[in-house]
Amino acid sequence: MTRIAQDTIIVATRNKGKVKEFAHAFAAIGKQVKSMYDYPDIPDVVEDGETFFANSYKKAKTVALALGVPVLADDSGLCVDKLNGDPGVYSARYAGEGATDQANNDKLLHALGELTEGEDTEQSLLSPAQFVCTLVLFDPDTQEHVEASGQVDGWIIAEPRGLGGFGYDPLFFLPAFEKTMGELTVDEKQSISHRGRALEQLLKKIEK
């Protein structure tokens, strides 16, 4: 069974927001995080899978085999009901390759605006949505992997709120908190986010 025995966890990402969240989470159990910023010679893995798992597995396995140590990879995204689950696995590049968070958010609001034009959207709630995350930890020595997933439900709102988080967080409203993901503290987000829930499940699996 794959284990996280080392003191440093390598995460196959160059997303600074994800690096920050993983570092915060693993610090709680006394482990440090390194990312692809620490291994600039390793090329980016093309995320051409049709599912979150496919992309996570490909990234974890590719980087783990290159480095010779267990590697954790994440693929996550926003699934919006009124857009039939889009942007989904294309969330990070919804507005095109290399798109900024602002560009992706603008495209999302434009797409929903066209669908909801003329509707009486209560409190500017445009559509139910889910943040979904799949984590894969791949061990090159055993060729085994551990998978874990997490999801959080919310709503897309018409105006961004909050300066925290990254990606679509300022547009993702959580009725239980009466805040967007972008308005939560790091600890609050970690406790309920899709990535936090997936990580909690992963740690339970590898600690068995």
C-alpha positions in Angstrom: 0.0 0.0 0.0 1.2 3.5 -0.8 2.3 5.5 2.1 3.4 9.1 2.8 6.5 8.2 4.7 8.7 11.1 3.8 8.7 14.4 5.6 8.2 16.3 2.3 5.2 15.8 0.0 5.7 16.4 -3.7 2.6 17.8 -5.4 2.5 17.7 -9.2 1.2 21.3 -9.7 2.4 24.7 -10.7 -0.9 26.3 -9.5 0.2 28.7 -6.7 -3.2 28.6 -5.1 -3.2 24.8 -4.8 0.4 24.8 -3.5 -0.6 27.2 -0.7 -3.6 25.1 0.2 -1.6 21.8 0.3 1.2 23.4 2.3 -1.4 24.6 4.9 -3.0 21.2 5.1 0.1 19.2 5.4 1.7 21.6 7.9 -1.0 20.4 10.3 0.6 16.9 10.2 4.2 18.1 10.3 5.0 17.7 6.6 6.3 20.2 4.1 5.2 20.5 0.5 7.3 20.8 -2.7 5.7 21.5 -6.1 6.8 21.6 -9.7 8.3 25.0 -8.9 11.0 23.1 -7.1 11.6 20.8 -10.1 11.7 23.2 -13.1 13.3 20.6 -15.3 10.2 18.4 -15.3 8.0 19.4 -18.2 4.3 20.1 -17.7 2.1 17.0 -18.1 -0.6 17.5 -20.7 -4.0 17.2 -19.1 -5.9 15.5 -21.9 -8.1 13.2 -19.9 -11.9 13.3 -20.0 -12.2 12.9 -16.2 -10.7 14.4 -13.1 -9.3 11.0 -12.2 -7.6 10.5 -15.6 -5.8 13.8 -15.3 -4.8 13.3 -11.7 -3.5 9.8 -12.3 -1.5 10.8 -15.4 0.2 13.7 -13.5 1.0 11.7 -10.4 2.4 8.7 -12.3 4.4 10.8 -14.8 6.1 12.9 -12.1 6.6 10.0 -9.7 8.3 8.0 -12.3 10.5 10.9 -13.2 11.5 11.6 -9.6 11.5 8.1 -8.2 9.4 9.0 -5.2 5.7 9.0 -4.4 3.9 12.0 -5.9 0.5 13.5 -5.2 -1.6 15.1 -8.0 -4.9 16.9 -8.0 -7.4 17.6 -10.7 -10.3 19.7 -9.8 -12.9 22.0 -11.3 -16.2 23.7 -11.3 -19.3 21.9 -12.6 -22.3 24.2 -13.2 -25.7 22.7 -13.5 -27.1 25.2 -16.0 -24.1 24.6 -18.2 -24.5 20.8 -18.2 -21.5 20.3 -15.9 -19.2 22.7 -17.7 -16.5 23.9 -17.4 -15.6 20.7 -15.6 -12.1 19.3 -16.5 -11.6 22.4 -18.6 -12.1 24.8 -15.6 -8.5 26.1 -15.6 -8.5 26.8 -19.3 -12.2 27.6 -19.8 -11.4 30.9 -21.5 -8.4 29.3 -23.4 -4.9 28.0 -22.7 -3.1 30.1 -20.1 -6.3 32.0 -19.2 -6.3 34.1 -16.1 -8.8 33.6 -13.3 -10.5 36.8 -14.3 -10.9 35.7 -17.9 -12.4 32.4 -16.8 -14.8 34.1 -14.4 -15.8 36.6 -17.0 -16.6 33.8 -19.5 -18.6 31.9 -16.9 -20.7 34.9 -16.0 -21.3 35.7 -19.7 -22.4 32.1 -20.4 -24.8 32.1 -17.5 -26.0 35.6 -18.2 -27.1 34.5 -21.7 -29.1 31.5 -20.1 -30.6 33.4 -17.2 -31.5 36.7 -19.1 -35.0 37.7 -18.1 -35.2 35.3 -15.1 -35.9 36.5 -11.6 -32.8 35.1 -10.0 -33.2 35.3 -6.2 -30.3 37.1 -4.6 -28.4 36.9 -7.8 -28.1 33.1 -7.5 -27.5 32.1 -11.1 -27.1 28.3 -10.9 -26.4 25.5 -8.6 -22.8 24.2 -8.9 -20.3 21.9 -7.4 -16.6 22.1 -6.9 -15.1 18.6 -7.5 -11.6 17.4 -6.7 -9.9 14.0 -7.3 -6.5 13.3 -5.7 -4.1 10.5 -6.7 -1.0 9.5 -4.8 1.2 7.3 -7.0 4.1 5.2 -5.6 6.7 4.3 -8.3 8.3 1.5 -6.3 5.0 -0.5 -6.0 3.3 0.9 -9.1 0.2 1.4 -6.8 -1.9 4.4 -6.4 -4.5 5.7 -3.9 -7.4 7.8 -5.1 -9.7 10.1 -3.1 -12.4 12.5 -4.2 -14.3 15.4 -2.6 -17.2 17.7 -3.5 -18.8 20.8 -2.1 -22.2 22.1 -3.3 -23.0 25.8 -3.8 -24.3 28.4 -6.1 -22.8 30.7 -8.8 -23.6 34.3 -8.0 -23.7 37.3 -10.4 -21.0 39.4 -8.7 -17.6 38.2 -7.3 -17.2 38.6 -3.5 -14.0 38.2 -1.5 -10.3 38.4 -2.2 -9.3 35.0 -0.8 -8.8 31.7 -2.6 -8.3 31.6 -6.3 -10.0 30.5 -9.5 -13.8 30.7 -9.3 -13.9 31.0 -5.5 -15.3 34.6 -5.5 -18.3 33.5 -7.5 -19.0 30.3 -5.5 -21.6 31.0 -2.8 -22.1 28.8 0.2 -25.5 29.2 1.8 -24.4 27.6 5.1 -21.8 30.3 5.5 -23.6 33.1 3.7 -20.3 33.8 2.1 -18.4 32.9 -1.1 -15.4 30.6 -1.1 -13.4 33.8 -1.7 -14.6 35.2 1.6 -13.6 32.3 3.8 -10.5 32.1 5.9 -7.9 29.4 4.9 -9.0 27.2 7.8 -12.7 27.6 7.0 -12.1 26.7 3.3 -10.0 23.8 4.2 -12.7 22.4 6.5 -15.4 22.3 3.8 -13.7 22.6 0.4 -13.7 19.9 -2.2 -9.9 19.7 -1.9 -10.0 19.6 1.8 -12.5 16.8 1.8 -10.6 14.8 -0.7 -7.4 15.2 1.3 -9.1 14.1 4.5 -10.3 11.0 2.7 -6.9 10.3 1.2 -5.1 10.6 4.6 -7.6 8.1 6.1 -6.9 5.6 3.3 -3.1 5.7 3.6 -3.1 5.7 7.4 -5.0 2.3 7.5 
